[in-house]
Amino acid sequence: MTSSRTLTLLLLAGTVALPAADTVAGGPLVVNDNARTATVVWIVQTGELSVKVQGAAEQKSAPALHAESVTLTGLRSGTVYEYSVPGREGLTGSFKTPPAAGQPFEFVLYGDNRTRADAHRKVIAAILKNSKPDFIVQTGDMVENGADNSLWPIFFDIERELLRKAAIFPTVGNHERNARDYYEFFQQPAYYSFTWGNAHFCMLNSDIANVAPSEVGRQAFWKEQTAWLEEDLKKNQSAAFRFVVAHHPPMSAVASRQEASPHMKALIPLLEQMHVTAALFGHDHNYQHYLKNGIHYLISGGGGAPLYDVSKPPEGITQKVVSTENFIRFRCDGKAMHVEAIDTDGQKLDAFDLSGAAH
Ligand SMILES: [Fe+2]
């Protein structure tokens, strides 16, 4: 009996792998932050692949990444939670759960962080200096190529201090390329909605080109998402503020992009019919603000990507267009919402109020 047990233990010792020398490559971040549940995610590098053209000297390396996560349940609304991952240095943070309607809150909107790490870093520093967001709305194009594993650790390194302080609600951009990494790291479906206090947010996947390999598949996705959007907005007419968020804007001051997203332009009648307060976008690397038939259209794509011109602002609806890095801060006192677009020097680019109304 004793010898048999010893043998078993020896065999096990021989077959059990030693803990991998993995390292943290991103996070922590908090996603799916609802009043009752939230998920804390961190990204782990378990190895690295080196590759080169046969015979060539130059080689490229890419990390093997995967997300680890814990979903918390039974949370209380409007409460700040602190968390830590024992044994993982630096994996500590906090987040707030959504409060009841009528409570004050603050959030920031930004996106298009790809390509220029130094500019991205300045935008995050400006957010940390000028805002204490309860949550973050990200408009997509976080990295130049969502399928390139070497880029995500750079993104998460720059975002670390912000993401450990507030939950993030992302939309997918065309540069995420509908890649598996995006869905694994942010643990979101292609489109979804959430409510924070008296505000409701519909988060769309506007990157129709990458959602399916065939035109039939792309049309089917768009039809399904649009039907969901209509239904979700209908169900949330009692919210004081309704926001629709997507990467691609329906209008643009960028000369070469005015007719670039007809599928988004076609949504405008639905947004008007459903009393949307403001529609929030990225994709254009600048700041743009339009007001059309009572709906504010904001574009904040100045998160680090190379800036675009604003040389052709649409007539009759343009409130403000500026080609500079920026983020937008939304402050709600429980009733009214004050909005400011802010550049990396902390200078105000634009300021206005949104009036909330249930329907
Ligand atoms: Fe984009």
Boltz pocket constraint, residues with backbone or C-beta under 6 A from the ligand:
constraints:
  - pocket:
      binder: B
      contacts: [[A, 141], [A, 173], [A, 174], [A, 175], [A, 247], [A, 282], [A, 283], [A, 284]]
      max_distance: 6.0
